[in-house]
Amino acid sequence: MDFDITFLTNGIEHKLLTLAECEIVSSVDNLADTATIVLPEAVLNEVVLNDVQSKIGRGSEVVIKLGYDNNLETEFTGYVDNITTNDSTLKIICIDALFLFRAAVPNIELKPTGIKSIAQYVVNNIDSSFTVNCDYDISYEKFTIYQATGYDVLKKIQEETKANIFFDTANKVLHIHPPYVEKGGDVKFSMHHNIEQSSLEYKRAIDKRVEVTVESTDLNGNVTSITTGTTGGDKVTIKVGPMSKADMQKVADAALVKNSFDGYEGTFDSWLIPVVRPTYTAEIIDLDYDFKNGKYYVVAVTTSFNDSGGKRTTTLGIKLSNG
């Protein structure tokens, strides 16, 4: 078990020499990936605390690498958001590039416009070194930004369109995609080989009935709605800004997609190897039940590292194929 955690503060690099635990939460459903670094209580005397806080502060850049036998993978790139000291415990709370995008953006009324244009406006006014990778072509008749941060704007887009929005901090890319479209890699897991523990449940689409209604208020204050899904199913209502019926249908379809397959729901635990990230396609193999085999979209991974070892908890999204 090895780690390499490096901080950059005012151009000066500092390496963490001791570690009690580290947890990294990454998800296409969250706007930000986060990391929590905990130092061991045994070294937390006043001198050490002062030393850490003199070298690491809010806004310090951080890169976390974890692995075995000096074979390390970069697990997190971001910024220190906060340092807390409670009950003799020091925690360094980190966040990815969303840290930068909690800055205010100028008020504007964009009409007509689309998701990519809105995101590009945010990037241009906060950090133009970032690029926007967007293949979700939903348009708005009008989109208003008023006394909002970049985070507020991205959160609104995510809530209204169900887009997968996330940052590639290392490469300075803001990703915006329809749910379960962006593909990061492939990985295989076996119930009999490299899945340590599982809470996966196999469910049928017929048991996951959902009825989705999308409501849009146009520029004249008129409300248009469309409803799709299974009548009598669990009702979900999504309110969006002024947009066409075709784009409203895209939003509804995005909300329905995760309920339209027979397959696993839930999480499973594995080790640090094989590497798995959100956006990966994970093939699940069960030698006892062939009908359960399939390839799934990974929506979230929580990676933990401590004295007990390294562990990944993977959350599955939709079933992509039967394997």
CORQUIGI-V524637 format. One record per residue. N is the residue number from 1. PHI is phi in whole degrees, 0 to 359 (NA if undefined). PSI is psi as a letter, one per 20 degrees, with the letter a starting at -180 (none if undefined). Layout:
BEGIN
n=N phi=PHI psi=PSI
n=N phi=PHI psi=PSI
END
This chain:
BEGIN
n=1 phi=NA psi=p
n=2 phi=225 psi=q
n=3 phi=218 psi=q
n=4 phi=218 psi=o
n=5 phi=243 psi=o
n=6 phi=238 psi=p
n=7 phi=247 psi=q
n=8 phi=236 psi=o
n=9 phi=234 psi=o
n=10 phi=53 psi=l
n=11 phi=80 psi=i
n=12 phi=253 psi=p
n=13 phi=269 psi=p
n=14 phi=230 psi=p
n=15 phi=256 psi=p
n=16 phi=280 psi=p
n=17 phi=263 psi=i
n=18 phi=222 psi=q
n=19 phi=207 psi=p
n=20 phi=270 psi=g
n=21 phi=198 psi=r
n=22 phi=214 psi=p
n=23 phi=228 psi=p
n=24 phi=239 psi=p
n=25 phi=246 psi=p
n=26 phi=230 psi=p
n=27 phi=203 psi=q
n=28 phi=284 psi=i
n=29 phi=271 psi=i
n=30 phi=256 psi=q
n=31 phi=290 psi=h
n=32 phi=228 psi=q
n=33 phi=274 psi=q
n=34 phi=231 psi=q
n=35 phi=221 psi=p
n=36 phi=239 psi=p
n=37 phi=251 psi=p
n=38 phi=242 psi=p
n=39 phi=270 psi=q
n=40 phi=292 psi=q
n=41 phi=299 psi=h
n=42 phi=297 psi=h
n=43 phi=255 psi=j
n=44 phi=272 psi=l
n=45 phi=275 psi=r
n=46 phi=299 psi=h
n=47 phi=296 psi=g
n=48 phi=295 psi=g
n=49 phi=301 psi=g
n=50 phi=296 psi=h
n=51 phi=294 psi=g
n=52 phi=298 psi=g
n=53 phi=288 psi=i
n=54 phi=277 psi=i
n=55 phi=254 psi=h
n=56 phi=233 psi=p
n=57 phi=214 psi=r
n=58 phi=301 psi=p
n=59 phi=97 psi=i
n=60 phi=298 psi=p
n=61 phi=284 psi=q
n=62 phi=219 psi=p
n=63 phi=232 psi=p
n=64 phi=247 psi=p
n=65 phi=238 psi=p
n=66 phi=227 psi=q
n=67 phi=167 psi=a
n=68 phi=236 psi=p
n=69 phi=51 psi=l
n=70 phi=66 psi=j
n=71 phi=266 psi=n
n=72 phi=256 psi=q
n=73 phi=247 psi=p
n=74 phi=286 psi=o
n=75 phi=260 psi=h
n=76 phi=202 psi=p
n=77 phi=226 psi=p
n=78 phi=184 psi=b
n=79 phi=221 psi=q
n=80 phi=287 psi=p
n=81 phi=263 psi=h
n=82 phi=197 psi=q
n=83 phi=234 psi=p
n=84 phi=242 psi=q
n=85 phi=230 psi=o
n=86 phi=225 psi=p
n=87 phi=51 psi=l
n=88 phi=64 psi=k
n=89 phi=243 psi=p
n=90 phi=250 psi=p
n=91 phi=242 psi=p
n=92 phi=252 psi=o
n=93 phi=265 psi=p
n=94 phi=237 psi=q
n=95 phi=219 psi=q
n=96 phi=285 psi=b
n=97 phi=299 psi=i
n=98 phi=301 psi=h
n=99 phi=308 psi=g
n=100 phi=287 psi=h
n=101 phi=267 psi=j
n=102 phi=270 psi=j
n=103 phi=276 psi=q
n=104 phi=288 psi=q
n=105 phi=243 psi=q
n=106 phi=297 psi=q
n=107 phi=298 psi=q
n=108 phi=197 psi=q
n=109 phi=242 psi=o
n=110 phi=258 psi=p
n=111 phi=200 psi=p
n=112 phi=289 psi=r
n=113 phi=202 psi=r
n=114 phi=226 psi=r
n=115 phi=304 psi=g
n=116 phi=297 psi=g
n=117 phi=295 psi=h
n=118 phi=296 psi=g
n=119 phi=296 psi=h
n=120 phi=295 psi=h
n=121 phi=298 psi=g
n=122 phi=297 psi=g
n=123 phi=299 psi=g
n=124 phi=300 psi=h
n=125 phi=263 psi=i
n=126 phi=241 psi=g
n=127 phi=205 psi=n
n=128 phi=287 psi=i
n=129 phi=284 psi=i
n=130 phi=277 psi=q
n=131 phi=249 psi=q
n=132 phi=249 psi=p
n=133 phi=251 psi=n
n=134 phi=228 psi=p
n=135 phi=237 psi=k
n=136 phi=254 psi=o
n=137 phi=262 psi=l
n=138 phi=279 psi=p
n=139 phi=247 psi=q
n=140 phi=244 psi=p
n=141 phi=293 psi=h
n=142 phi=205 psi=p
n=143 phi=225 psi=p
n=144 phi=253 psi=p
n=145 phi=247 psi=o
n=146 phi=219 psi=o
n=147 phi=47 psi=l
n=148 phi=232 psi=q
n=149 phi=267 psi=r
n=150 phi=302 psi=h
n=151 phi=301 psi=g
n=152 phi=301 psi=g
n=153 phi=293 psi=g
n=154 phi=295 psi=h
n=155 phi=296 psi=g
n=156 phi=296 psi=g
n=157 phi=300 psi=g
n=158 phi=299 psi=g
n=159 phi=294 psi=h
n=160 phi=278 psi=h
n=161 phi=250 psi=i
n=162 phi=63 psi=k
n=163 phi=292 psi=q
n=164 phi=276 psi=o
n=165 phi=239 psi=p
n=166 phi=203 psi=r
n=167 phi=255 psi=q
n=168 phi=260 psi=n
n=169 phi=294 psi=g
n=170 phi=299 psi=h
n=171 phi=259 psi=j
n=172 phi=57 psi=l
n=173 phi=232 psi=p
n=174 phi=262 psi=o
n=175 phi=263 psi=p
n=176 phi=222 psi=o
n=177 phi=220 psi=q
n=178 phi=300 psi=q
n=179 phi=304 psi=p
n=180 phi=66 psi=k
n=181 phi=257 psi=g
n=182 phi=295 psi=p
n=183 phi=247 psi=p
n=184 phi=258 psi=h
n=185 phi=172 psi=a
n=186 phi=233 psi=q
n=187 phi=207 psi=q
n=188 phi=242 psi=q
n=189 phi=227 psi=q
n=190 phi=239 psi=p
n=191 phi=299 psi=i
n=192 phi=252 psi=j
n=193 phi=232 psi=f
n=194 phi=235 psi=j
n=195 phi=259 psi=o
n=196 phi=285 psi=g
n=197 phi=208 psi=q
n=198 phi=221 psi=p
n=199 phi=241 psi=k
n=200 phi=291 psi=p
n=201 phi=237 psi=p
n=202 phi=271 psi=o
n=203 phi=235 psi=q
n=204 phi=267 psi=q
n=205 phi=301 psi=h
n=206 phi=296 psi=h
n=207 phi=268 psi=j
n=208 phi=241 psi=l
n=209 phi=287 psi=p
n=210 phi=223 psi=p
n=211 phi=242 psi=o
n=212 phi=252 psi=p
n=213 phi=243 psi=p
n=214 phi=249 psi=p
n=215 phi=245 psi=p
n=216 phi=234 psi=p
n=217 phi=256 psi=o
n=218 phi=279 psi=a
n=219 phi=294 psi=i
n=220 phi=263 psi=j
n=221 phi=87 psi=j
n=222 phi=278 psi=p
n=223 phi=259 psi=p
n=224 phi=245 psi=q
n=225 phi=223 psi=q
n=226 phi=229 psi=q
n=227 phi=231 psi=p
n=228 phi=215 psi=r
n=229 phi=111 psi=b
n=230 phi=258 psi=o
n=231 phi=300 psi=p
n=232 phi=91 psi=i
n=233 phi=282 psi=r
n=234 phi=301 psi=p
n=235 phi=269 psi=p
n=236 phi=234 psi=p
n=237 phi=244 psi=p
n=238 phi=240 psi=p
n=239 phi=259 psi=p
n=240 phi=234 psi=r
n=241 phi=286 psi=a
n=242 phi=295 psi=o
n=243 phi=209 psi=r
n=244 phi=288 psi=r
n=245 phi=296 psi=h
n=246 phi=297 psi=g
n=247 phi=286 psi=h
n=248 phi=300 psi=h
n=249 phi=294 psi=h
n=250 phi=299 psi=g
n=251 phi=296 psi=g
n=252 phi=297 psi=g
n=253 phi=297 psi=h
n=254 phi=296 psi=h
n=255 phi=288 psi=h
n=256 phi=273 psi=h
n=257 phi=302 psi=h
n=258 phi=284 psi=i
n=259 phi=248 psi=j
n=260 phi=250 psi=k
n=261 phi=215 psi=q
n=262 phi=271 psi=p
n=263 phi=170 psi=a
n=264 phi=284 psi=q
n=265 phi=230 psi=q
n=266 phi=121 psi=b
n=267 phi=227 psi=r
n=268 phi=215 psi=q
n=269 phi=255 psi=q
n=270 phi=218 psi=a
n=271 phi=269 psi=a
n=272 phi=292 psi=h
n=273 phi=243 psi=p
n=274 phi=284 psi=q
n=275 phi=289 psi=p
n=276 phi=221 psi=p
n=277 phi=229 psi=q
n=278 phi=304 psi=q
n=279 phi=87 psi=i
n=280 phi=287 psi=q
n=281 phi=263 psi=o
n=282 phi=254 psi=o
n=283 phi=272 psi=p
n=284 phi=257 psi=p
n=285 phi=244 psi=p
n=286 phi=232 psi=o
n=287 phi=292 psi=i
n=288 phi=275 psi=h
n=289 phi=225 psi=n
n=290 phi=301 psi=h
n=291 phi=293 psi=i
n=292 phi=273 psi=i
n=293 phi=296 psi=q
n=294 phi=177 psi=r
n=295 phi=251 psi=p
n=296 phi=234 psi=q
n=297 phi=275 psi=p
n=298 phi=274 psi=p
n=299 phi=260 psi=h
n=300 phi=206 psi=q
n=301 phi=220 psi=p
n=302 phi=251 psi=p
n=303 phi=250 psi=p
n=304 phi=240 psi=q
n=305 phi=216 psi=o
n=306 phi=202 psi=a
n=307 phi=298 psi=h
n=308 phi=278 psi=i
n=309 phi=125 psi=a
n=310 phi=253 psi=q
n=311 phi=215 psi=q
n=312 phi=242 psi=p
n=313 phi=252 psi=o
n=314 phi=255 psi=p
n=315 phi=253 psi=p
n=316 phi=271 psi=q
n=317 phi=258 psi=c
n=318 phi=281 psi=q
n=319 phi=277 psi=p
n=320 phi=271 psi=h
n=321 phi=196 psi=r
n=322 phi=273 psi=j
n=323 phi=99 psi=none
END
